[in-house]
Amino acid sequence: MDGIDNRGETVVIGATNRPDSTDPALWRPGCFDRELLFNLPNKEARKEIFKIHTRDWIPKPPDMLLDELAEKCIGYCNADIKSLCAEAALCTLRRRYPQIYASREKL
């Protein structure tokens, strides 16, 4: 942030999920006016995130499965859960339509 002239209404936002890996100089006074900490979601929040990322799936995953996934995904953030759902969809696609990956023909 050193060397940046005052430009009036300029806002700089930095985000990380690894604050322990950032340059310590960023945490010196005067670099950022505010620091916000967002904790990882708890089990109930993870379940709601799973519901959001699977809301268009047919058939919808059973509530019991979402409970189990939310329980097992301790430490997962929204991006992790979204990636998990996308990977599950791709695995299902591969299993249901293996010819997609075995043929060069456009299906």
C-alpha positions as CSV (number, residue, x, y, z in Angstrom):
1,M,0.0,0.0,0.0
2,D,3.0,2.2,0.3
3,G,3.3,4.9,-2.4
4,I,-0.4,5.0,-3.3
5,D,-1.6,8.6,-3.4
6,N,-4.9,9.7,-2.0
7,R,-7.4,9.3,-4.8
8,G,-10.6,10.3,-2.8
9,E,-13.3,7.6,-2.9
10,T,-11.0,4.7,-3.7
11,V,-11.6,1.5,-1.7
12,V,-9.1,-1.4,-1.6
13,I,-10.4,-4.7,-0.4
14,G,-8.1,-7.6,0.4
15,A,-9.4,-11.2,1.1
16,T,-7.6,-14.3,2.2
17,N,-8.5,-17.6,3.7
18,R,-4.9,-18.0,4.8
19,P,-4.0,-14.9,7.0
20,D,-1.1,-16.9,8.4
21,S,0.5,-16.9,5.0
22,T,0.3,-13.2,4.2
23,D,3.1,-10.7,4.3
24,P,3.3,-9.4,7.9
25,A,3.8,-5.9,6.5
26,L,0.1,-5.9,5.5
27,W,-0.9,-6.0,9.1
28,R,1.0,-2.9,10.1
29,P,-1.1,0.1,11.3
30,G,-2.2,2.3,8.4
31,C,-2.4,-0.4,5.7
32,F,-6.1,-1.3,6.2
33,D,-8.7,0.7,8.1
34,R,-10.8,-2.3,8.9
35,E,-10.3,-6.0,9.3
36,L,-13.3,-8.4,9.1
37,L,-13.2,-12.0,10.2
38,F,-15.7,-14.5,8.8
39,N,-15.6,-17.8,10.6
40,L,-16.2,-21.1,8.8
41,P,-19.8,-22.2,8.7
42,N,-21.1,-24.5,11.4
43,K,-23.0,-27.8,10.6
44,E,-26.4,-26.1,10.1
45,A,-24.9,-23.4,7.8
46,R,-23.0,-26.1,5.8
47,K,-26.3,-28.0,5.3
48,E,-27.9,-24.8,4.0
49,I,-25.0,-24.2,1.7
50,F,-25.4,-27.8,0.4
51,K,-29.1,-27.1,-0.2
52,I,-28.3,-24.0,-2.2
53,H,-25.8,-25.8,-4.4
54,T,-28.1,-28.8,-5.0
55,R,-31.4,-26.9,-5.4
56,D,-31.6,-27.5,-9.1
57,W,-30.7,-31.2,-8.9
58,I,-33.3,-33.8,-10.0
59,P,-33.8,-35.8,-7.9
60,K,-33.0,-33.6,-4.9
61,P,-30.6,-35.2,-2.4
62,P,-32.4,-36.6,0.7
63,D,-32.2,-34.5,3.8
64,M,-30.5,-37.3,5.6
65,L,-27.6,-37.2,3.1
66,L,-27.3,-33.5,3.5
67,D,-27.1,-33.9,7.2
68,E,-24.4,-36.5,6.9
69,L,-22.4,-34.4,4.4
70,A,-22.7,-31.3,6.7
71,E,-21.4,-33.4,9.6
72,K,-18.4,-34.7,7.7
73,C,-17.4,-31.5,6.0
74,I,-16.0,-29.7,9.1
75,G,-13.6,-27.0,8.0
76,Y,-15.3,-26.6,4.6
77,C,-16.2,-23.1,3.3
78,N,-18.8,-22.2,0.7
79,A,-16.2,-22.6,-2.1
80,D,-15.2,-26.0,-0.9
81,I,-18.8,-27.2,-0.7
82,K,-19.5,-25.8,-4.2
83,S,-16.5,-27.6,-5.6
84,L,-17.6,-30.9,-3.9
85,C,-21.1,-30.6,-5.4
86,A,-19.7,-29.9,-8.9
87,E,-17.3,-32.9,-8.6
88,A,-20.2,-35.1,-7.5
89,A,-22.3,-34.0,-10.5
90,L,-19.4,-34.8,-12.9
91,C,-18.8,-38.2,-11.3
92,T,-22.5,-38.9,-11.7
93,L,-22.4,-37.8,-15.3
94,R,-19.4,-40.0,-16.0
95,R,-21.1,-43.0,-14.4
96,R,-24.5,-42.5,-16.2
97,Y,-23.1,-41.6,-19.6
98,P,-19.7,-43.2,-20.0
99,Q,-19.9,-42.9,-23.8
100,I,-19.3,-39.2,-23.4
101,Y,-15.7,-39.9,-22.4
102,A,-15.2,-42.9,-24.6
103,S,-16.1,-41.2,-27.9
104,R,-15.0,-38.2,-29.9
105,E,-18.5,-38.0,-31.4
106,K,-20.4,-34.9,-30.4
107,L,-23.4,-36.0,-28.4
